[in-house]
Every structure is written in structure tokens, then in C-alpha cells.
Amino acid sequence: MSAALLLTRSDSDNRRLAGRLQAQGVTTVSLPLLQIDPQAETGAQRSLMLELDRYHAVMVVSPVAARLGLERMDALWPQPPAAIEWFAVGAGTAAVLEDYGLPVQIPLDGQDSEALLRLPAWQRLLSLPDLRVLIWRGVGGREHLAATIRDAGGRVDLLELYERNMPATLAQDLAVAAEQGARAIVILSGQALQHWQRAAGTTWEQQRHWRCWVPGARVARLARELGCTDVIVCQGADDDSVLAAVTAHPLTP
């Protein structure tokens, strides 16, 4: 049996990337490591969206956050407030916002929080005495963004739109994927990495030696701390970055 690459985002994302990898001769298996559970809107969250025009910037950290946030904004604002500067972490997130018609700024030198904050616009924004920023994210995500802005004296509010949970059958499904030939894995967040380790259980000692593609230095460091021995950094979480890294570091049969 030839070695297969385990794709771990949502089924739709996995199918899209699997088609491109197949064209390069890469066999894949799909197994989402994160279950996305949208959060019910609270009164406090609704107030944040009603006051959207009071923010200088909105930072959106994932395509899921973009889709769910736009749904709420669309229900409350006939047109988006004109003065807001929109920022996205990653090309996939930017594409969702751009499809809605929003002008989006995105870093070209990386797809992490640090790259986003290196954008020239932040030198100006962080100098504002009354800076207000709204971050659309999942529960507990992207703490570095909020901390950096607060350290500079800005106010940050968090619109937490969804929660990422471990699928109930993940341990069994991971075992099946291994039986199907999975010997390498794409891990695109620290939480996905933790779910993989937990689901592996007693087989972690073998699976930690799988080749593991990660989106950046932070997740690479976490993977090595958990004992992963073959970590490849993709320089981004988008399909193009993953495809380039897998092509540059192909699986061995």
C-alpha cells in the first residue's frame, strides 16, 4: 500500500486540495480534526456589531470567521460602514471578504499574526490615541493580535463566532485512516495538532514520526515540543502554500 497524506481541514476544503494534490500524484485521505460549532449570538455580541461604525479596523482571522461575521453584519447593516479598514489573516479569509465587496489588506510576507501586524497601515493605526479594533475569531483564537494592540494602548473587542471542538469519533476515524495508508499529515493550527495527538492515543509514538506539514513557525514549534520529528513549514495555510510545500518535500512510497 502506498503512503497517503492525511488532510485535516473541513471536508469541502479537503476535497478542493485533494484534487490538486492528486494531479501531482499524491494520494490523500480526508479527516477533519476540528468540528466547527457556530456560537449563538448574545446580546453583547449583537451590540458589538451594532456599533461597528465606531471601530477603526476589523481583523478577521479565518474563512469561517469571515462567513459567520458577514452573515451577522448583513442582517444589521444595509451597507458596511465606509471608514473601517479591513484586515485578513490569509488569502482564503481575504477572498471571502472580497467576494462580499470589502477592500481587504493582507500581508504578503506570511499568514500569521506577526505578518499581519507588520503591514504599514498598523504603524499609523497603532499611533492613534483612541484606536478601537474588532477581531472576528473563534473562541480563544489569535491572542497575540489582541495583546499587541492592547499593549500599544488600543482597545480591542472580540467577536467570537464559533468554537472548534474535537469530533466525537476522531480516535476511531484516525485509526481507520492509518489502516488506509495515512503516513503523513497536514496540520494547520495548534488546536488541530492537539486533537491529532489526543486521538492518536497509544499510537502517538508511531504517528509523531509522520511527516507533518504546518503553516508557520509557531505551529512547527508546538509540533516539535510534542515530539514530532519530521516537520515541514508551508509558509502559509492556503492551498497554494500547502501544495508548494508538499511538492517540494514529497512523500516517499
C-alpha positions in Angstrom: 0.0 0.0 0.0 1.4 3.4 -1.0 1.7 6.1 1.7 -1.2 8.6 1.8 -1.3 12.2 3.0 -3.9 12.9 5.6 -5.8 16.2 5.0 -7.4 17.6 8.2 -9.5 20.7 7.4 -13.2 20.6 6.6 -14.5 18.1 4.1 -15.0 20.8 1.4 -11.6 22.2 1.9 -10.0 18.8 1.8 -11.8 17.9 -1.4 -10.6 21.0 -3.1 -7.0 20.5 -2.1 -7.1 16.7 -2.8 -8.0 17.3 -6.4 -4.9 19.5 -6.9 -2.7 17.0 -5.0 -4.0 14.1 -7.0 -2.9 15.9 -10.2 0.6 15.8 -8.7 0.4 12.1 -8.0 -0.3 12.5 -4.2 -2.7 10.0 -2.6 -4.8 11.6 0.1 -7.2 10.7 2.9 -9.7 13.2 4.4 -10.2 13.5 8.1 -11.3 16.9 9.6 -9.6 17.4 13.0 -11.8 20.3 14.1 -15.6 20.3 14.4 -16.8 23.9 13.9 -19.7 24.8 16.1 -21.2 28.3 15.4 -21.9 30.3 18.6 -25.4 31.6 19.3 -25.5 35.4 19.2 -25.6 37.0 22.6 -26.9 40.5 23.4 -23.3 41.7 24.0 -22.2 40.3 20.6 -25.1 42.0 18.9 -24.1 45.3 20.5 -20.6 44.9 19.1 -22.0 44.5 15.6 -24.5 47.4 16.0 -21.5 49.6 17.0 -19.4 48.5 14.0 -19.0 52.1 12.7 -17.2 53.1 15.9 -14.2 50.8 15.1 -11.1 51.9 13.1 -10.3 48.4 12.0 -11.8 44.9 11.8 -9.4 41.9 11.8 -10.7 38.6 10.5 -8.7 35.5 11.4 -10.2 32.7 9.3 -12.6 32.0 6.4 -15.2 30.6 8.9 -15.0 33.8 11.0 -15.4 35.8 7.8 -18.5 33.9 6.7 -20.2 34.0 10.0 -19.3 37.6 10.7 -20.6 38.7 7.3 -23.9 36.9 8.0 -24.4 38.9 11.2 -23.3 42.2 9.6 -25.6 41.7 6.6 -28.5 41.3 9.0 -27.8 44.6 10.8 -26.1 46.9 8.2 -27.7 47.5 4.8 -24.2 48.7 3.8 -20.9 48.2 5.7 -19.6 51.3 7.4 -17.3 53.1 5.0 -14.5 54.2 7.3 -13.4 50.8 8.5 -10.1 49.3 7.5 -10.4 45.5 6.9 -7.6 43.1 7.5 -7.5 39.3 6.9 -5.1 36.6 8.1 -4.5 34.6 4.9 -5.7 34.6 1.3 -8.7 32.3 1.9 -10.1 34.7 4.5 -9.4 37.7 2.3 -11.3 36.0 -0.6 -14.5 35.7 1.5 -14.4 39.3 2.4 -13.5 40.5 -1.1 -16.4 38.4 -2.6 -18.7 40.4 -0.3 -17.2 43.6 -1.8 -14.9 44.8 1.1 -11.5 46.3 0.5 -9.1 44.0 2.4 -5.5 44.3 3.4 -3.5 41.1 3.7 0.2 40.5 4.4 2.4 39.3 1.6 5.3 38.0 3.7 3.4 35.5 5.8 0.0 34.3 7.0 0.3 34.7 10.8 -0.4 37.4 13.4 3.1 38.7 13.2 2.9 39.2 9.4 -0.5 40.9 9.7 0.9 43.4 12.3 3.8 44.3 10.0 1.5 45.8 7.4 2.3 49.5 7.0 -1.2 50.5 8.0 -0.6 49.3 11.5 2.2 51.8 12.1 -0.4 54.5 11.6 -3.3 52.8 13.4 -1.2 51.9 16.5 -0.3 55.6 16.9 -4.0 56.6 17.2 -4.8 57.7 20.8 -8.4 56.3 20.6 -7.7 53.2 18.4 -10.6 50.7 18.5 -10.3 47.3 16.8 -12.8 44.5 16.5 -11.5 41.0 15.9 -13.7 38.3 14.4 -12.4 34.9 15.5 -13.2 31.6 17.1 -13.3 31.1 20.9 -9.9 31.6 22.2 -8.1 32.3 18.9 -5.3 34.7 18.0 -4.4 36.0 21.4 -1.2 37.6 20.1 -3.2 40.0 17.9 -5.3 41.4 20.8 -2.3 41.6 23.2 -0.2 43.6 20.8 -2.9 46.1 20.1 -3.7 46.5 23.8 0.0 46.9 24.7 0.1 49.8 22.2 -2.8 51.4 24.1 -5.6 50.4 21.7 -9.0 49.0 22.7 -9.8 45.5 21.4 -13.1 43.8 21.4 -13.6 40.2 20.4 -16.5 38.8 18.4 -16.1 35.1 19.0 -18.3 33.5 16.3 -17.6 29.8 16.6 -16.0 27.1 18.7 -13.6 24.5 17.5 -14.2 21.1 19.1 -12.7 17.7 18.7 -15.1 15.4 16.7 -16.5 12.6 18.9 -15.4 9.8 16.6 -11.9 11.2 15.8 -9.9 8.5 17.5 -11.7 5.7 15.6 -11.6 7.6 12.3 -7.9 8.3 12.7 -7.2 4.6 13.2 -9.2 3.8 10.0 -7.2 6.5 8.1 -3.9 4.9 9.3 -5.2 1.5 8.0 -6.0 3.2 4.7 -2.3 4.1 4.4 -2.0 7.6 6.0 1.6 8.1 6.9 1.8 11.9 6.7 -0.4 14.8 7.7 -1.2 18.4 7.1 -1.8 20.3 10.4 -2.9 23.9 10.0 -3.4 25.1 13.6 -2.2 24.4 17.1 -5.6 23.1 18.2 -5.7 20.6 15.3 -2.2 19.4 16.4 -3.5 18.8 19.9 -6.5 16.9 18.6 -4.3 14.7 16.5 -2.1 13.8 19.4 -5.2 13.1 21.7 -6.9 11.0 19.0 -3.7 9.0 18.3 -3.6 7.8 21.9 -1.2 4.8 22.2 -0.2 5.0 18.6 1.2 8.6 19.0 4.7 7.1 19.4 4.4 5.9 15.8 2.4 8.8 14.4 4.7 11.5 15.7 7.3 10.3 13.2 4.9 11.0 10.3 5.9 13.8 8.0 3.9 16.8 9.2 3.3 20.0 7.1 2.4 23.0 9.2 1.6 26.7 8.3 4.3 28.5 10.1 6.9 28.7 12.8 4.5 28.8 15.8 2.8 25.5 15.0 6.1 24.0 13.9 7.5 24.8 17.4 4.4 23.2 19.1 4.7 20.1 16.9 8.4 19.6 17.9 7.5 20.2 21.5 5.0 17.3 21.3 7.7 15.1 19.8 7.1 15.4 16.0 10.4 14.6 14.2 9.7 15.4 10.6 8.1 18.9 10.4 7.9 20.9 7.2 6.8 24.6 7.3 4.5 25.6 4.4 4.8 29.4 4.8 1.0 29.7 4.9 -2.2 27.8 5.4 -3.7 28.4 2.0 -3.9 25.7 -0.7 -1.1 27.2 -2.8 1.3 27.2 0.1 0.5 23.6 1.2 0.7 22.4 -2.4 4.1 24.0 -2.9 5.5 22.5 0.3 4.2 19.0 -0.4 5.6 19.2 -3.9 9.0 20.4 -2.6 9.1 17.7 0.1 7.2 14.7 -1.5 6.2 11.6 0.4 8.3 8.5 0.0 6.4 5.3 -1.1 
